[in-house]
């Protein structure tokens, strides 16, 4: 059974503010997360239990996985330089 994909409101705004070409590139990775929440290349963030990130060019998608509820929640969609500030 696949996971449900959710966004926190700030991550949705960050995603929608990106140029359309970047949105399409990131979206190709986002649509795969419900089937495989820990895809090849995903990294667990050290010091933050349950947080993972995937890399899409210069952008990072930071998300949480709630295995018992089967939910993947995207918390950030940012450039690499800003993705990890104030986690």
SULPE-V313861 format. One record per run of one state. SS is the DSSP state (alpha for helix, beta for strand, coil for the rest). FROM is the first residue (numbers start at 1). LEN is the number of residues. If there is no record, write none. Layout:
# SULPE-V313861
{{SS FROM LEN} {SS FROM LEN}}
This chain:
# SULPE-V313861
{{coil 1 3} {beta 4 4} {coil 8 1} {alpha 9 8} {coil 17 3} {alpha 20 14} {coil 34 9} {beta 43 2} {coil 45 6} {beta 51 6} {coil 57 2} {beta 59 8} {coil 67 4} {beta 71 9} {alpha 80 4} {coil 84 4}}
